[in-house]
């Protein structure tokens, strides 16, 4: 398994991690993701470990804490052999004090530690940006939690460019720990991440941890031109994020994926994941699976690389017309020398 440096930190992570949003299946939203219980969770964890994937990602809101509980039990006896990532910000229960306040974060860390049966969290993410809490309150609380030994590194997720830059500037001003990574939504189908967040990551040395690399299963090989839209997936069952998909654009991307997959002798999802592994700033991709076969397929996305020409073919099929000001910035490549896909 290949390891990469995670942003401006000394931490190296495997290029794949295993996401546990499928654990538990409590509530209609997460039921659509999966309903993996403890026995099967242990098998999936062992498959990951056997493949060199020792990085596991979860969040407190996944099935209302059930996913953390299952993961904690599945890691009993091997906790010191793995990297563990979880998140907080969103509402848990009826307490109106949620978000990224000191009050909520301190309580959230304690609850996650209990559910995960551990004394520390390796990477702790702000699951989203809280516009009601001062940035310095959030980062001061996180810095204190690092000083106490309860968390090792901090990261964010689903931030806009100015959210992340303001946070980095605040940490630098006070000498506090900085976010080392941004967990972001990115795939061949959804490439808006490239417009601002990827250049920011390059400039500030922020590692990217990709979530939903197959666009809620739409790049999994089942969505095809001229065929009925499958109903046995997360998006069709109401467990997806984001706007409605332009199906014609999706089918154009899948057509290109089919061509490349045939050339390299791999599956469509393996090619889609491998494409991401060749993008700037990407240090890790979170893969999920409802069963062992899905996991084995996703694990096989590493250990090989697409050719430059194959990458260009996929780039061309999936390119998005940039919104303002990015289309304007591309007019003079001497002022903006970044590659076109930014």
Secondary structure, 3 states (H helix, E strand, C coil): CCEEECCCCCCEEECEEEECCCECCCHHHHHCCCCECHHHHHHHHHHHHHCCCCEEECCCCHHHHHHHHHHHHHCCCCHHHCEEEEEECCCCCCCCCCCCCHHHHHHHHHHHHHHHCCCCEEEEEECCCCCCCCHHHHHHHHHHHHHCCCEEEEEEECCCHHHHHHHHHHHHHHCCCCEEEEEEECCCCCCHHHCCHHHHHHHHCCEEEEECCCCCCCCCCCCCCCCCCCCCCCCCCCCCCCCCCCHHHHHHHHHHHHHHHHHHCCCHHHHHHHHHHCCCCEEEEEECCCCHHHHHHHHCCCCCCCCHHHHHHHHHHHCCCCCCCHHHHCCCCCCCCCCCCC
